[in-house]
Amino acid sequence: MTSELSKTFDPAAIEAKWYSHWEENGLFRPERPDAQPFTIVNPPPNVTGSLHIGHALDNTLQDVVVRYERLRGKDALWVVGTDHAGIATQMVVERQLELAQDKRTNYSREEFVAKVWEWKAESGGTITGQLRRLGCSMDWSREQFTMDPHFTRAVVKVFVDLYNQGLIYRDKRLVNWDPKLKTAISDLEVETQDIKSGFWHFRYPLADGVTLDNGADHIVVATTRPETMLADMAVAVNAEDPRYKSVIGKDILQPITGRRFKIVADEHADPELGSGAVKITPGHDFNDFDVGKRAGIKPGEMLNMFDAEARVVQTQDGLIPAEFLGKDRFDARKLVVERMKELGFLVPHIDKDGNEHDAEPRVVATPFGDRGGVVIEPWLTDQWYVDAETLAQPPLQAVRDGRIEIVPKSWEKTFFNWMENIQPWCVSRQLWWGHRIPAWYADDGSVFVAETEEEAQTLAGNKALTRDEDVLDTWFSSALWPFATLGWPEQESPLPLAEGVGGGPVGTGATADTPTPNPSGKREGDLLARHYPNDLLISGFDILFFWDARMAMQGMHFMGEVPWKRLYLHGLVRAADGQKMSKSKGNVVDPLGLIDKFGADALRFFMAAMESQGRDVKMDESRVEGYRNFATKLWNATRFCQANGIGASSSVAAPAATTAVNRWIIGEVVETLAELDKAMADLRFDAAANAIYQFTWATFCDWYLELIKGQIDDETKAVAGWVLDQILVMLHPFMPFVTEELWSAQGERDYDLIVAKWPAPEAAVDSAAKGEVDWLIALTGNLRAAKNELGIAPGAKLEAFLAEPSPVGRAAIEKNPGAIERLARLSGIRFENAPGGAALQVSAGSDQFVIPLDGIIDIDAEKARLAKAREASLKERDSLAKRLENPAFVEKAKPEAVEKARADYAHHAAEAERLEAALARLG
């Protein structure tokens, strides 16, 4: 029995109701032990985060796939959880302390970590609630957190195993150092900004009376960072540069420090750039570090002139003058320039007007930390590194031989380029929140790596040990997500999470160092064997190397198999004008605001419909509103069905049908299903969404329901109810809330829509019925369009002539006189030649109708109007074509201006064609 729907569709009234119903009844992962598994893991959002528009896209696509596979009867597991987000979370808690006029260093490490756990218990679940609002059908019963005890066990084991295999090591190298956060960060966490700065030129005197061939007693070097000269250790020139060949190997003096060092030959020095001579500061520049090593300077001998806050400290040789010590790096820069100028070693820049300046103005690409927001300093420290080059080889081969399919394929080249040139991965971070590195040091400097302190003590022969203060890079732990979330390393009996567990117990200070037992004592089947490898990973392309590549490396190394069979990379969501969204630009869109306004279903459908492989999604609120209207149209169509006694179907297979319109609509379901299944197999979300949209809106609502009006017999009720059910099932992955509501309202069901059966019509396309109904639709549609073009009232009944009807046309006319009169508004069709005079010509299939217009419109005036409009569109079209053919416009104009010109050109070209066709109809 159906339950009557309200007159208006109100998304808010149904969303919370259905989500809690699904979750409380375990419908996100129904018990299907014998079904084929399907597994996907979410990119774990930061525990500090809230839902942004990128999350909305990423998680919508994942949910579409998971709901689709669940409907197809698979044991669909969507692993969900959050990332402990080392830097971001520590920053949040430290900011809270600052507001209370407190700071981290007032606490012991254990006390501060306990405060982080308290914060997580109170505020760390924001985004998980927001994912529920979006409709994400994740297995919340196994919600994961990267600092959970079982996950911590996996992280520690991976570190120890890699160390014992020689794939993790400690080394002194340059890192990207964030002086605000006082930690190393990865290359991927560095954002380059163009900053107005300068390019300074300085004379460095040659030692021992040596001169260049031109008699000069100095070499000119140039730099954008004058402060680093306090730690210079060489000057590099090119071995083939004739200006400097005679002084290679000679000594040079740094004027401020008086430090004496060599002129070295190195390919890094380009004779065509500047003076061809480069000052080398190996402890504070990545290129210089490599030059220094090639020159025989060991990392341990490289001079360091900064502390963790980028303030000047004394170098190992004690040559930095006292006045520089303790100064901020940028204050030191000003002082260095002043002193070099006073000493006569600054080479002034002369501008085009002959004016003298200390430096040549330059826009310098400057690295900033994406979290700390300050300029990053290359800093020489001891850090832990993973041999990424070795770990990268199996994933590279897996992509080459197809075991990992990257979609779109165009991303393969980027993947290969990065992985083939991968650098050692610095995995240590100078934080308190995170997985503490399981390494202990003896007083003699020896290191002992083990899973527990007791094991390290045994390895050390009971020497006194001190634990490493650092924690692991968050991406190190999230790289284990595809298998550690499934219970690895316990493997055969992975431990599930206890109810409500999402982190360490509040107030106990539980950390990676103090794991808690699994309080439930429950065990479940071997999830790892069943669900690894995962079937698919959906990810933004922007974390391809942050996360995806690292999962591939760790998964293949520890599991011996790829972590997932397919990797789908989607684009970014951009503002309507194509710009990247940012708070500073004020163009950020809040997905929760869109859900409040239009409903989750509308936002989800927009995301899927706009996701075209390899392209960014442009935000368009009017499109979201349009998809809310789409849901409303389906709602009203269901109300129409209820009003006409059309309820739930009891059959998965198509009902028996005799009339052409019913046989036709069943065939349309068959074709739509095939189109939808192919699109989903190809991960063409836009094509899948478009297939069900067009079928629902145009085929079912606009045509089928109109065609059956006035003739809804028992057969039609059965067919219409079945077709509506198929729509609800096929549309459910995209619009889960409205479809579940309509499914339940249509009558008593044996199961909820979320676990219904995917369509299996067991029917074929009836070509005769399709030909007949398509002919009717063509006639009606073309006649309505022609009336609209000529300003004839839609309800005006006209008479048509068709002298020689085709067999399809004659059959359609004879079998459907009522529908033709009601829909096409033709009072009659005569199988004879039309009388002379002005007439409208309209086609349907191969048939050409002639419709007299005498007394209906002024033909000459209408022709003149259409011709004038056509000429105006042609003029605009040709003007825009010339502008777009001009390289100066295309290359120099703003991208949005070029795009608008192209859109306007397409519009006027189409309008000219339409008007031309309208004129042709008038004969």
N, C-alpha and C positions, 0 to 999 in steps of 0.2 A: 504494500500500500504506500502510495506516495505521500510525502509531507509537503504541504503547500509552502512555496517559497514566498518571501516578502517581495513587495513590488520593486524595491530598490536593492541593488547590490552594495553591501557595505563590507569592505575587506576587513576592517578592524574587528567586526563582530564575529568573524569566523576564524581568524588566524590563531589567536591564543588558544581557542577551544580545541582546534584540531592538532596543534603541535603538542599540547600536553597529553591529548589522547594517544597520539602515536608513541610518544616517549614512555608514558606510563604503562602502555601495553606491550612494550618491547618490540614494536613493529619496525624499528630501524634495522634490527637484525633478527628476523624471525628464525626459529629453529628449523634449519634445513641441512641436517648432517649429510644427506645423500646427494645434495645438489652440487652442481659445478661451482667452485669458489670463484669469486671475483673480488679483488682487493685494490683499494686505493687509500693513500694516506694524505692527510691535509698538510700543506706547508704550515708547520706550527706557528701561529702568530705569537708575537711577544706577549708575555703575561702582563706587561704594562699597557698593552695597546687597546684601542677601541676600533670598531669597524670603520674602515675607510672605503672609498669607492673601488679601490683596487682589490680589497678583500671581497667586496660584493661580486665583482666579476669572477675572480678566481674560484670562490666557493660556489657560486651559482653553476658554473660549468661542471664542477665536480659533482654537485648534487643532481644535475641533469643526468649525468652518466650513471651515478649510483642508483637513482630511482628507475632509470631505464633498465638496468641489468637486474634489479630486484624484481621488476615486473616480468622480466623474461624468465623468472624462476630460479635465478642463481643465488648462492649463498654470498650475498653482497656485504662485504665488510668495509666500512669507511672509518679508518682509524683517526681518532681526533685527539688533540692535545695542544698544549702550549709550551713555548720555549722560555727558559728562565731568563734569557736576554741579559747576560751579565752586565754590560755597561749600562744599558737603558734602565734596568731595575735598580742598580746601585745608585744611579743618578736620581731616580725618583725618590728613593728613601733618604738620600742625602739632602735633597731639596726640602723634604718635610722636616728634617732636623734643623736646617737653616732657618726655616720659618719659626721654629721654636727657639731660635738663637742657640742652637746646639750644633755639634758636628761629629762626624764619624770617629775622628781620632780621640774623642772623649770616652770611647768604649773599646773594650777588647774585641778582637776579631769575632769571637764566639758570641758576644753580646750583640754586636752589630748584625751578624747573620741571623740571630734570633729575631731582631727587629724586622728584617726583611721577610722572614716567614710570617710574622704577625701582619705585615702589610699585605702579603699575598692572600692570607686568610680573609682579610677585610675587603680588599679592593682588587685583587688579582683575577677576578672572574668576570670582569666587565664584558670582554669580547665574546666569551662563551655564551652569555645571555643574548648578545646581539646576533651571533650566528644562528641561534634558535629563531630569532625574529625573521631572519632571512629565509627560514624554512629548511635549513641544512639537516639532512637525515643521517646524522653521525651516530656511531655506536657510543653513546655517552656512558654506558655501563662500564666501558673500559677506557675512560678518559685518561690520558697520559700527561705527565709533566716531566721535563728533562732532568729535574732534580729529585724525582721519586727514587726511593731506595733501589728498586729493581733496575731502574734505568742507570742510576749511578754505578751499580755493580758492573753493568755492561761497559760504561765509559772507562772505568778504571781498568778493566780487563783489556780493552782495546789498547790503551796507552801502554800497559805493561808488555803485552804481546808484541806490539810494534817495536818497543824499545829492545826487547830480547831478540828480535829479528833484525836489528840494526836499521830499522826504518824510522825510528825516532832518535834524535840525538840533540845534544846541547852544543851551541856554537855561538861565537861572538861575531855578530854581523850587524849591519845597519838595519834599523827598523823605522817604520813610520811612527814617530812618537808624538802623542797628544799631550802637550804641556799642561793643559787644563785638567784632563782626566788622569794624567800621569800614568799612562799605560801605552803599550804598543798596540797598534791597530793594523788591520790588513790593508793591502793595496786597494781592495774593493770597497773599503770604508772611507776612502779618501775622495773628496770632491774637489776638482780643479776649478778655480775661479780666476777670471782675468782681472788683475789689480793694477791700477796706475802706480808705477814705481819709477826706478831709474836704472841706468847702466853706467857704472863708474869705471874710469880708466886710471890705473896707477902705475908708477914706475917702480920696478924692483931692481936695485943695483946689483950688478955682477960683482963677485968677490975677487980679491987678489989681483986687482988691476986688469982683469980680463975685459976685452971689448969685443963687440960684434965686428963683422967685416966692414960695416959702414962707419966704424969708429965709436958707436954709441956704447956708453958704459952701463947700460941698463936694458931691461926688457919691459915692455908695456904689457900689462895683463888687464883684463876687464872682468867685471863681476856684477851680478845683481844683488849679491849678499856680502857687502864689505866686511861685516862683523866676523865672518868665518876666517879671514886672513890671520886672526890670532892663533889659529891651529893649522896653518898651512904647513905642508911637509915636502912640497916639490913644485916645480913649474914644468909643465909638459909642452913639448913642441913636436911637430911631425918630423920624422926622420928624413923625409924627402924635401923639407922646406929649406931652400938654400940660405935663407937669412940666418938660420940658427944651427946649421950643421956643425960649425966650428966650436960651438959652446956646449954641445950635448955632453953630459957627464961633468960639466963644470959646476962650481958652487954659485949660489945666489943668496942674497940676504933679504930677509923680510924686515922692512924698516922699523916697525913699531916694536916687535919682539926681539929683533936682532938675531932671530933664528937663522941658522945656516943650513941650506939644503940643496939638493941636486937639481939640475935641469935634466929631465928624462925624455927619451923619445917614446912617443905613444901615438897610436892611430886616432885616439880621441881628439887630439889637437888638429883642427881643420885649418890648413893654410889660407883658405878663402874666407874664414870668419874672423872679423876683428883683426887683431895683431898676429893671429896664428899661434899665440902663446896662452896657455891656460894655467891659472893657479890651481893647485891640487890640495884639497882638504879631505883626505880619505875618511876621517871620522865623522864628517857631516854632509856628505853628498854621495848619492848612489853611484854616479858615474866615476867620481873621484875615488871611491872605495875600490872599484875594479882597477882603475889606473894604478892606485897604490899597491894593490896585490901584484900586478904585473911588474911593478918596479921593485918588488922584493920586500915591501913593507908588510909585516905580519899584522893581522887584526889586533893582536894584543899590544902591538907597539904604536898603533894609530892614536893620535892625540885627541882627547875629548875636552872640549871647552865649555860644555853646558851641564847643568844639573837637570833634574827631572822637570823643573819648572821653566827650563830654557833661560836660566840666569847664568852669567859667566862664572866659571870656576877655574882654578889654576890647572894648567896642563901638567902632564907628568914631568916635563923638563923645567917647570917653574919660571918660564920666560914671559908670561903675560904680566904687564905692569899692573900694580895694585889698583890704580884708578878705575880699571875695567871690572874688577872682581865684584860680583854681586849684582851687576847691572842686568836689567832685562835685555834680551837680544836686540830689540829695536832701538833701545837707548844706546846700547853698545855700538850699533851701526852708525848712529849720528856721531858718536865720539871718535870712532875710527876715522871717519871722513874728515872730521875737524883736525885730528892729529896728523893725518897724511897730508892734508892741505898745508898745515903749519910747517911741516918738515920739507915741503916742496916736492912731494911725490905724487900729488894729485894732478892728473892731466885734465884740464878743464874741457868742457864741451862747448863748442862755438856753434850757435844756431844760425839759421839762414840769414838773419839780420845782423850777424856779427856780434851778438851778445854772448857773454861768457856765463856758463853755468857749471855747477859742480858735477852734474850728471846729465847724460842724455836721457830725455823722457822716454819711458818704455811702458808698454802694457805687458805685464809679466804673468804667465800662467802659474798660479800659486796654489799649492795643495792645502786644503782645509779638512779637518776631521768632520765627518757627517754628524757626529753626536756632540762633540765638545765645541765645535764652531770656531776654533782658533787655527792659526797657521800650523801645519804639521812640521815637525823638525826631524830630519834624518838624524838618528842618534845611535851610537855604537853601544850595544849592550849584549849581555849573555841571555839568550832565549832558547826555548825548546822548538825544534823544527821537525817536521815530517818530510821524509823523502818522497815528495809528491811525484817526482819524475818516474820513479819506479812504480808507484801505485797507479799512475795514469795509464800505463801500458795496456792492462786488460780492458778497461772501458773503451779506449781507442779502438782496440781490435773488435770489441763487441758492437760498436757502431758501424765499423767497416763491414762486418760480416752479417749485419742485420739482426743480431740478437737484441740490440736496442734500436728501435725505430724512432727517429726524431721527426716530429711533425710540428710545423712545416719542415720539409727536407732542407730548405734554404739555410736553416740554422746549423746544419752539419759543418759547413765550412768554418763558421765562427768557433764551433766546439773543437774542431781539429786544430785550428790555429792556436787557440789558448792552451789546450792540453799538450800539444807538441812542444810548446815553449814555456811550460809551467816552471815556476820557481819553487824553491823550498818553502814549505808552508809553516809560517811562524804560528804556533798554537798556544803560546803562553801569554797571559794577560796579567797585569799588575793590579788585580782587584781582590776584594774579599768575598764577593758573591759569585759562586760558580763551583765547578768541580775542581777541587784543589789537586794540584799535580802530585801524583803518588811517588815522589822522589825525596830521598833523605840524604843529607850530607854529613860526612865525618869531618873532624877538625883538619884532617890532612887534605881536604878537598875532594876526596873520592865520593862517588855518588852511588846510591843503592836504590833501585827502582823495584817496587813490589806492590801487591794489592793491599797489604796491611802493614802497619808499623812493626808488628811482630815478625812478619816475614822479612822486612828490611833489616831488622835487628839481627835476625839469624844470618842473613847474608853478610852483615857487617862484622860478624863475630862479636856481637854485644858491645861494639864501640858506642860512644856517645853520639847520638845523631840529632840533626836539626832538620825539620821538614821544610821543603821548598814553600815559599810564601805565595807563589803565583797560582792562578787558576787557569783552566783551559779555555781557549777561544770557544764561544758558544756554538760556532759552526762545527766544531769538532764533535760535540755531543749530538747535535741535530743530524749529522751525517749518518748516524746509526738508526735513524727513525724507521726505515722500512723493516728492520729486523729486531731491534731492541724493543720496539713496541709490541712485538709478538712473543716476547718471553725469552729471547736470547739473552744470556748464554745457557739458561737452564734447558732449553730446547725441547726435550721430550715432555716435560711437564711445566710449561710456562706458568708463572704465577699471575693470576688476574689481580686487578686492583680491588681493594676492599671498597665497599660502598662509601661514597663520600671522600675517598682518599684523593687528594690532588697535590699533596706536598707533605712536608714534614709536619709533625704535630706542633700546634701553636704554643709558643712560649718555652719550648724545651731546648731551642737552639739546635734542633736536629739538622744536620748538614750532610754533605757527601761523606764527611768523616765519621758520622754517627748514624748509620742506616738503621731504620726501624724494621721489625719483622712484619710480614704480611698478617694482619690481625684476623682476617676472615678464615684462614686455613683452607680456603677452597682451591681447587685446581680444576682446570678445564682441559679439553683435548689439545692435541699438539697443533696449536695455531700456526706455529712457525712452519711446519711441514706442509700445512694446508694452504697457507696464504703467502708464502714466500717462494718465488719472486712475486711482488705485486704485479698487477696487470697493467696499470697505467699510473703515470704521474702527470698531474696538471700543474703548471707553474708559470709564473710570469718570466719572460725572458731575462728580466733584470736580476734574477737570482740563479741563473744558469751556472755561474761559477762559484757564487757564495755557497750554494746548497746542492744543486742537482749533481754537478760533477763530483763533489765530495762524497755524496751518497753512492755514486757509481764506484768510486775508488774503494771506499770502506766496505760496501756490500760485496763486491767481487772478491776482495781480499779475504774477508772473514767468512763469507757464505759459499764462495766458489761459484756463485751464479750472479747474473745481473740482478739489480734490485727491483727493476720493473722492465716490462717488455716494450712499452711505448712511453715516450716523453713528449707531451704536448706543451708547446710554449706559446702563450698568448701575449698580446700586446698590452700597452698601458691604456688606462682610461684618461683621455685628455679633455680639456675644456672644449666648448662648442666651436671655438675658433682655431682649434688644433694645438693651442699652447699647453705646455705641461702644467698641471695643477700645482699650486704652491700657496701657502698661507700669505706670503709676502705679496703675491699678485691678487689675492682676494678672490680667486676663482675656484676654490676648493668646494666640492659638492658633498654634502653629508648624505650617505645612503639611508640613514635612519629617518631623515627628514622626508626623503622621497617615499619611503615606506609609509610614514604617517599620512602623507598627502594622497598617494595613489595606490598603496597596498604593495605587499611583498611580491605578489604574482606579477604585477605590472613591471616592477623593477627587474625581476628575474627574466621575464620574457624579453625586455629591452636588451639586457646583457647578452643573452643567447643569440637573439636575432642580429645584433650588431657585431658579434664576434666572427670576423672573417679572417681566416688563417693568414698570419703574417702582418696584419694591419692593426693599428691602434684603434680604440673605440672612442668616438667623439660623443661627449655627453650632449644629450638633447632632451630636455625635460618634456617638450611637446610630444616626443615619441613615447616617452613613458606614459604620459596621459593617454595617448592613443591606444596603448596596450591595456590600460585600465578600461577604456571604452570597449575594447575587444572582449574583455572578461564580462562586461555589462551586457554586451550583445549575446554572448553565450548564455548568460543568466536569463535574459528575456526569451531566448529561443527555448530554453528548458521550461520556462513558465508557459509558453505557448503549447509545448508538448503536453504538459500537465493538464492544461485547460481542454485539450482534445483527447484525453484518455490515453496518452502515450506514456508508459512507465518503463521500469527497469526490464531489461531483457534477461531471459533465463538461459540463454545459449551463447557459447563462445563462437560457434560457427554461425554463418549467416543464415537467417530464416529463408524459407521457400518464398519465391517471388514470381509473380506472373506478369504484372504490369511493367511497361517499359521504364517508367520513372523509378520504380523500386529496383528493377534489375540494374538500371543505370547507377543508382547511388551505391549499391553493393559493389559494383565494379570500381567506382571512384574510391571507396574505402580500400579495396585491394591495391589500387595504384598508389594511393597516398601512403599506405603502409610500406610498400616496397621502396618508395622514395625516401621515407623517413628512416627506414632501416639502413639503407645505403648511406645516407648522410651521417648517421651515427657511427657506422662502421668506418667511415672516412674521417670522423671527427670534424665534420662540417656543421657546426652548431647553427650557423646562419641558415644553411639550406634546410636543416631539420626543422627549425622554428618556422621558416617560411612555408614548408610543406603543410604542416598542421594548421597554420594560420589561414592559408588560402583555402584549404578544404573546409575549415570550420566556418569562416566568415562568408566566403563567396559560394562555395558549392552547397553546403548544408543550409546555412541561414538564408542567404539571398535567393537561392534557386530551389533547392529541394522543398523547403517548407512552403514556398510560394506555389510550387507546382502541385503540391498535394492538397492545398486548401480546397475545401468543399468536397473532397472525395477521400476522406480518411476512414477507410474500412478496416476490418480486422487485420488483413494482410499488411496494410500500410502502417497500422499501429505497431505491429511486430517489427517491421523493418525499421521504422523511424526510431523506435526505442533501442533497437540493436545498434543502429548507426550512432545515436547519441552516446551510447555506452562506449563505442569504439573511440569516439572523439575524446571522451573523458579519460580513457586509458592512455591514448597517444599524447594527449596534452598534459597529462599529470606530471611528467618529469619537469616540465617548464613552469607550470602553474599548479602547484600541488594543493593549495588551499581551496580555491574556488572549485576545482574539479572534485575534491573529496566531499565538499559540501553538496554539490549537485548530485554526485553518486549516491550519497546517503538519502537525499530527498526524493530520489526517483523510485524508491520502493525498498522492500526487505531484501537484504543481501546476506550471502553466506560469509562474506569477508569484506574488510575495508578496501578501498581503492588502492591504497599504498601497496597492498600485497595481492592485488588482483592478477588476472592472467593477461599477458600480452596478447593482442589480437591474433587470431588464427581463423580467418574467414572461411577457409575451405571452399572458396568460390573463385570464379574467374571473371574476367571482364567480358560482358556480353556486347559484342561489337554492334549488333543490330540496335539494341537498346541505347547504346552510347551514341550511335549515329543519329538516332531519332531525337534524343533529348538535347544533344549538342546543337542540332539544327534549330530546335525551338529556342534555345538560349541565345544562339547567334542572331536569330531573327529579332527577338525581343531586345537584346542589348544594342544591336545596330540601329534599330528603329528609335529606341529611346535616345540614343546619342544624336541621331539626325534631328529629331524633334528639338532637342536642347540647342543644337547649333543654329537652328532656324527660328528659334523663339516660339515654337508651337507648344501649347499647353500640354503637359505630360498626359493628362486625362482625355485629351481630344481623341475621339474615335475616327479612324480613317478607313478608307476602302482601298484594297490593294489588288493589283492584277499580276498574274503569273501565267503567261501563255503556254509555256512548255515545262511543267514542273518535273524535277528529277524524281526517281522512284522514292528516295528517302523523303523528299519534300512532300510529295503527294500523300505518302503514308502518315507523316507527321501531322499534316493538315487535317486529314480525314479522322485520325484517332484522337486529336486533341483540340477540337474546336473551342471548347470552354476555356482552356488554358490560353489559347491564342487571343481570344477576345479579352480575357481578364488581364493578362500580362502584357501582351503586345498592343492592346487596345485597338485591334483591327475588327471593324464591324462585319467584314466579310472579305473573302479572297476569291476572286474569279479566275478560272483557268482560261483566260482569253487575252487578246491584245488590249492594251489600255487605249482609251480615247486620246485624241490629240490634245495638245496644250501643255502648259508647264507641269512638270511632275518631279517627284523625288524618287531617286533610285536607291534601294537598300538591298543588300545581299544577305543570303543565309546559305552557307555551304556553296554549292555551284548554282543556286537559284538566284535570279535577279528580279526583285519585285519593283513594279512601277506604281507609284502612289500619286494620283492627281492632286494638284495643289491649287487649282483654280478656286478662288473665293476663300482660300485659307490664308495665304500670305501674298504680299506684293513681290512677285518674283524678281522683277528688274531692280527694285530697291534692295532686296536681299542680296542679289548678286553683286551690286555695287558695294554694299556694306562689307561683304566677305572679301571682295577684291582689295578694297582699301586696307582692311585689317591685314590681309596677306602681304601687301606691299610694305606696310609698316614693320611687320615681323622680318621680312627679307632684308630690309634696310638695316635693322638692328643686328640681325645675324651676320651680315657681311661686314659691318663696322667692327663687331667683336672679333670676327675671324682675322681681320687685319691686325688688330691689337695683339691677338694671341700669336700671330706669325712674326711679330717683332721681337727679336731676341732681347733687346734692351728692356722691354716690359717684362717678359717672362723671367729674366735673370735678376732684375733689380727691384721690381715691385715686391711689396709684402706678399708672402705666400697666400694669405687669406684673400688679398685683392685678386691674385691670379686665379685662385680657386673660384671666386665669385664670378669672374669673367667667363670662365669655362662653363659654370653652371648656367649663366645667363645665355651663353651661346647655344647650349643644348636646348634650353627652353624655347628660344625664338626659332631655332631650326625645326623643332617638333611642332610648334604652333603654325609655322608656315606650311608644313606638310598637312596638318589637320585642316587648315583652311582651304588648301588646294583640293583635298578630298571632298570637302563640303561643297565646293563649287562644282566638282565633277558630278556629284550626286544630283545637282540641279539640271545637268545636261546642257 
